[in-house]
Amino acid sequence: MAGWRHMWRAALLAAGLLSVASCAVSPVQDAPNGADPVALLSTCCDAVEKYPGFLVTLVEPKADRKPAIRTPHRLRPAYLSDKPEAVAYLMARLRPLDLLVTADKGLLTGRLVPGYFSHSLVYLGTEAQLRAAGLWHLPALRAHHAAIREGHVFYESRPPRVDFADPAKVLDVDSAAILRPDLAPGQAEDALRALLARHRVPFDSHLDSGTPDCLYCAELLDVAMPFLELPRQSGYGRETVVPDAIAAHAIRPDTPLRFIAFLHATPGGAISAPATTLAATIRRYWPG
């Protein structure tokens, strides 16, 4: 999640822990034959307090400073950045109001955040898709027709605020998973109104679900789509939602969110993997 990127970047810089970035990053984990993806997720996402509380207390006031928020430290190019066919594969599978969770271990903070995924956002859709879904003429969307026609078909909270984004920005990552809400009649309209009502709300650098006047990435999804019942985690005196927990929620049965696709890339190519691979990868980051 973008919020974890900035908060932990400030923490680690202050503590002089940049050497951790040189450690090898765990690759995507293949699941054993016949593995139950739900069982693999039994330890997600139990312990979000990855760093000592005193360190977070010391450096958290720095999280609101612009340099820490707006200048992520990139260690290498994102693996999807030179794979347009893989990006096109992913884009072809997106539908309006799908959720996307992304991982980018090429960013320093993408390696140091709790969990595998570091950001979550929503796909609004193209004009043609929104027309087909009966959403294009929704009054709340009319003011944003130009942005969507210009290709800004994603919607996210990342510093400095909630805003539209294009695929080139969103998919400059290593991997992404598509998660699809099961929408009852009227919920698509309600969700779209709730999302757009929060356009340009400031980003929440403290990742606190109890501060609705500012929103981190997963919090935007949580407040706009409360019917998804996204699981919350507790840490450092606040409630938060980590992207790995959203992905796990989609894999588990009897939730209003469904796993659609998981695309992960390496320097040599990109692969579409099943839910068991995604579950095993998440488990690697939450061993229990």
C-alpha positions in Angstrom: 0.0 0.0 0.0 1.3 3.4 -0.8 0.8 4.6 2.8 3.1 1.9 4.2 5.7 3.0 1.6 6.0 6.5 3.0 5.6 5.8 6.7 8.2 3.1 6.8 10.6 4.9 4.4 10.8 7.7 7.0 11.2 5.2 9.8 14.0 3.3 8.2 15.9 6.3 7.0 15.8 7.7 10.5 17.0 4.5 12.0 19.8 4.0 9.5 18.4 0.6 8.3 18.9 1.1 4.6 21.2 -1.8 4.5 18.2 -4.1 4.8 17.3 -3.2 1.2 20.3 -5.1 -0.1 18.9 -8.4 1.2 17.4 -10.8 -1.3 13.7 -10.5 -1.8 11.6 -13.7 -1.6 10.2 -14.6 -5.0 6.6 -15.6 -5.8 6.0 -18.9 -4.0 4.6 -21.9 -5.8 2.0 -23.9 -3.8 2.4 -27.6 -3.2 0.2 -29.8 -5.4 -3.3 -30.0 -4.0 -2.7 -27.2 -1.5 -5.8 -25.5 0.0 -5.4 -21.8 -0.6 -7.6 -21.0 2.4 -5.4 -23.1 4.7 -2.3 -21.3 3.3 -3.8 -18.0 4.5 -4.3 -19.0 8.1 -1.5 -16.7 9.4 -2.4 -13.6 7.2 -2.3 -11.0 8.5 -1.6 -11.4 12.1 1.3 -9.2 13.0 1.5 -5.8 11.3 3.9 -4.3 13.9 7.0 -5.1 11.9 9.1 -2.4 13.6 9.6 -1.5 17.3 6.9 0.8 18.6 9.4 3.3 20.0 10.9 3.7 16.5 7.5 4.4 14.9 6.7 6.9 17.7 10.0 8.7 17.1 9.7 9.1 13.3 6.0 9.1 12.6 5.8 12.9 12.8 8.1 13.0 9.7 5.5 11.0 7.7 3.6 14.2 6.7 6.7 16.0 5.3 6.6 16.3 1.5 10.1 15.0 0.7 9.4 11.7 2.5 6.0 11.4 0.9 6.7 12.3 -2.7 10.1 10.8 -3.4 10.1 7.0 -3.2 13.5 5.5 -3.5 13.6 3.1 -6.5 16.3 0.4 -6.4 15.5 -1.1 -9.8 12.9 -0.9 -12.6 9.6 -2.5 -12.0 9.3 -5.9 -13.7 6.1 -5.0 -15.6 7.6 -1.8 -16.9 8.9 -3.4 -20.1 6.2 -6.0 -20.7 3.3 -4.2 -22.5 1.8 -7.6 -23.5 1.4 -8.6 -19.9 -0.1 -5.2 -19.0 -2.6 -5.6 -21.9 -3.5 -9.1 -20.6 -4.3 -7.6 -17.2 -6.2 -4.6 -18.6 -8.4 -6.9 -20.7 -9.6 -8.7 -17.6 -10.6 -5.6 -15.6 -14.3 -4.6 -15.2 -15.7 -1.5 -13.6 -15.2 -1.3 -9.8 -12.7 -4.2 -9.7 -10.1 -3.8 -7.0 -6.4 -4.1 -7.8 -3.6 -4.9 -5.3 -0.1 -4.4 -6.5 3.4 -5.3 -5.3 6.6 -3.4 -6.2 9.8 -4.8 -4.7 11.8 -2.4 -6.8 10.9 0.3 -4.4 12.8 0.4 -1.1 9.7 0.7 0.8 8.0 -2.0 -1.2 10.6 -4.4 0.2 10.2 -3.3 3.8 6.4 -2.9 4.2 4.5 -5.7 6.0 3.3 -8.2 3.5 3.7 -8.9 -0.2 1.4 -6.3 -1.7 2.0 -2.6 -1.0 -0.9 -0.7 -2.7 -4.6 -1.1 -3.4 -6.9 0.8 -5.6 -10.1 0.6 -7.8 -10.6 0.3 -11.5 -13.3 2.7 -12.6 -13.5 1.6 -16.3 -13.4 3.0 -19.7 -16.3 5.1 -21.2 -17.5 2.1 -23.1 -17.5 -0.2 -20.0 -19.2 2.4 -17.9 -21.9 3.0 -20.5 -22.5 -0.8 -20.7 -22.8 -0.9 -16.9 -25.3 1.9 -16.9 -22.9 4.2 -14.9 -21.7 6.7 -17.4 -24.5 9.1 -16.9 -24.4 9.0 -13.1 -24.4 12.7 -12.1 -21.4 12.2 -9.8 -19.4 11.0 -12.7 -20.2 13.7 -15.3 -17.6 16.2 -14.0 -14.9 13.5 -14.6 -15.8 12.3 -18.1 -12.8 14.1 -19.6 -10.4 12.4 -17.2 -11.7 9.0 -18.1 -11.6 9.7 -21.8 -8.0 10.7 -21.4 -7.2 7.3 -20.0 -7.3 7.9 -16.3 -9.4 4.8 -15.6 -8.0 4.0 -12.1 -8.9 5.7 -8.9 -6.6 5.7 -5.8 -5.4 7.3 -2.7 -1.6 7.9 -2.8 0.3 11.1 -1.8 -0.8 13.8 -1.9 -4.5 13.0 -2.4 -7.3 10.8 -3.8 -7.3 11.1 -7.6 -7.6 9.4 -10.9 -4.6 7.6 -12.4 -3.7 6.0 -15.7 -2.4 2.5 -16.4 1.2 3.6 -17.0 1.4 4.9 -13.5 -0.6 2.2 -11.7 1.0 -0.8 -13.5 4.6 0.3 -13.1 5.0 -2.5 -10.6 6.2 -6.1 -10.3 2.8 -7.8 -9.9 -0.9 -7.3 -9.5 -4.0 -9.2 -8.6 -7.6 -8.4 -9.7 -10.3 -8.9 -7.2 -14.0 -8.5 -8.1 -16.8 -7.4 -5.8 -20.1 -9.2 -5.9 -22.4 -6.3 -6.4 -26.0 -6.4 -5.4 -28.5 -4.1 -7.3 -27.7 -0.5 -6.6 -24.3 -1.1 -5.0 -22.3 -0.1 -8.1 -24.0 3.3 -8.1 -23.5 3.7 -4.4 -19.9 2.7 -4.5 -19.1 5.1 -7.4 -20.8 8.0 -5.7 -18.9 7.3 -2.5 -15.6 7.1 -4.3 -16.1 10.3 -6.2 -17.3 12.2 -3.2 -13.8 11.7 -1.8 -12.0 13.1 -4.8 -9.0 15.1 -3.7 -9.3 14.2 0.0 -5.8 14.3 1.5 -3.7 11.2 1.8 -3.4 9.7 5.3 0.3 9.1 6.0 -0.5 7.6 9.4 -2.6 4.7 7.9 -5.4 5.2 10.5 -8.8 4.0 9.6 -10.2 6.2 12.4 -9.5 9.5 10.6 -12.0 9.9 7.8 -10.8 13.5 6.9 -7.8 11.8 5.2 -7.5 8.4 3.5 -4.8 5.9 2.8 -5.2 3.6 -0.1 -7.2 0.7 1.4 -9.2 3.0 3.6 -10.6 4.6 0.5 -11.9 1.2 -0.7 -13.2 0.4 2.8 -15.2 3.5 3.3 -16.6 3.5 -0.3 -17.5 -0.2 -0.3 -18.4 -1.1 3.3 -20.4 -4.1 2.0 -17.1 -5.8 1.2 -16.4 -6.1 4.9 -12.7 -5.8 4.4 -10.8 -7.2 7.4 -9.0 -4.7 9.6 -5.7 -5.2 11.5 -4.6 -3.5 14.7 -1.2 -2.1 15.1 0.6 0.9 16.7 -2.6 2.0 18.5 -4.8 2.2 15.4 -6.9 0.0 13.0 -5.7 -0.3 9.5 -6.3 -2.5 6.4 -3.2 -4.0 4.7 -3.5 -5.0 1.0 -2.5 -8.6 1.7 -5.6 -8.9 3.8 -7.8 -7.7 0.9 -6.3 -10.3 -1.4 -6.8 -13.0 1.2 -10.4 -11.9 1.7 -11.0 -12.5 -2.0 -9.6 -16.0 -1.9 -11.6 -17.2 1.1 -15.1 -18.5 0.4 -18.3 -16.8 1.4 -17.0 -13.3 1.1 -18.4 -10.6 -1.3 -15.0 -10.4 -3.1 -13.7 -12.9 -5.7 -10.2 -13.7 -7.0 -10.0 -13.1 -10.8 -6.3 -13.0 -11.8 -2.8 -12.8 -10.4 -0.1 -11.6 -12.8 3.5 -11.6 -11.6 6.6 -10.7 -13.5 10.3 -11.4 -13.4 13.2 -9.9 -15.5 12.6 -12.8 -18.0 8.8 -12.7 -18.4 5.4 -12.6 -16.8 3.0 -15.4 -15.7 -0.7 -15.5 -14.8 -0.9 -17.7 -11.7 -3.8 -19.3 -9.8 -5.2 -18.4 -6.4 -3.0 -21.1 -4.7 0.1 -19.4 -5.9 -1.1 -16.1 -4.6 -2.0 -17.6 -1.3 1.4 -19.3 -0.9 3.1 -16.1 -1.8 1.2 -14.1 0.8 1.9 -16.9 3.4 5.7 -16.5 2.8 5.4 -12.9 4.1 3.2 -13.9 7.1 4.8 -17.1 8.4 3.1 -16.9 11.8 
